[in-house]
Amino acid sequence: MLVLSRKKNESIVIDGCIVVTIVEIKGDKVRLGIDAPKEVPVHRSEVFDAIHAEQAKPEPPTEACPTAGS
């Protein structure tokens, strides 16, 4: 893991197309601004984990259409 120090309004650039800017620092919270191409998904880690947990669930079996007389 790369660890960088940044001050308010300073940025880092990732792969030439993603810019992460320190927007605000209040106590123990840091607000980040992320400028990335639309095709690059950006999520908080807990949202990312929830999305992938949901995708990992097996699909419920689909019921066959009931036949006449059953």
N, C-alpha and C positions, 0 to 999 in steps of 0.2 A: 504494500500500500504506500502510495506517495502521499506525504503530508506536507501541506504548504501553509504558510501564514499569509493572510490577506487582511487589509483594513477596509473600512467602509468605502464603497464605490470602487474598489479594486476588483479585478477579474482574473479568471484563468481561462484559457482556450484549450479545448479538447479536440484533437483531430482536425483543427482548422475550421470546423463548422459549428461547434457547440461552445457557447460562451456562458460561464457561470460567474455572476457578479454578486458581491456582498452588498445587499440593499440596506440592511439595518442590523444593528447589534443592540439588544436590550437585555441586560443581565446575562442569563445563561442561554438565551435564544438568539439565533442568527437567522435572518431572513435572506434567502437567496433568490436571485432572478436568473432564470435559465432561458437562453435563447438558442433554440435548436430547430433543425428542419422538421416540417410537419411529419415526415415519415419516421422520425426517431421518437419512439415512445419515451415519455419521462414520467415517472411515478415515484411517490414516496415509497420507502421500502415496505411498509406494512400494506399498502395498496398492491404493490407488486406481488407480495407473498400471497395475498388473498386471491388475486387474479389467477396465479399459477396453481393454488390449492384447488380452486374451482375447476380449472381446466383438467386437473389430474383426477377428478372424480369420475368414476365410470358412469357411462350413460345408462339411465334406467331402461330396462327392457321395454320394447314397444309391444303392446298387445296386438295380436292379430285381429282383424275385423271379425266380429262374430258372424258365424254362418247361419243361414235361415234354419229354423227348427232346433237351435241349440238352447 
